[in-house]
């Protein structure tokens, strides 16, 4: 994975407003519009390796769940930002919280 891809992923994640989320697939689709490469797994790799300086907790899987190894911390931060969660508080209510970025944004 090259520096250009990493930087664009981090820029996209940095731009997600507090209280909103994007899925790994939506981030990948947005980056792919510019670079024509990458996918959800690559986005996850970038965030795992270099995402400490951006709001990584605002990126969730297609079921609205943050990364398993940091789920409690991510949900705490999302709750603190007023992000809509499911009634049991275990994941993000994607219909209300997903930042729409165009066609296919929730993939």
Residue, then its C-alpha position, 0 to 999 in steps of 0.5 A: x500500500x502506497x503513501x498516496x492511498x494511506x494519506x487519502x484514507x486518513x483524509x477521508x476519515x478525518x473529514x467524518x463529522x462527530x456523531x456520524x460514521x462511514x463504513x470501511x466500504x464507503x471509505x474505500x469507495x470514496x478513495x477508489x473514485x480518485x485512485x481506482x484501487x483499494x477496498x475495505x480491508x485496505x482501509x482497515x489496514x491503514x487505520x490499524x497501522x496509522x489511524x491513531x491521529x484520526x477519528x478511527x472510531x467513526x469507521x465501522x463495518x457494514x453491520x455498524x460495529x467498530x473493530x472488535x479489539x477496540x469496540x468498547x472504546x469506540x462505542x464510548x467515543x461514539x456515544x459521547x459524540x451523540x452518535x445514534x446507537x442501536x437500543x442495546x448500545x452494541x453497534x451504530x444505527x447506520x440508517x441514522x448515523x451513516x454519512x451518505x457519500x453517494x451511490x453505493x455508500x453503505x457497502 
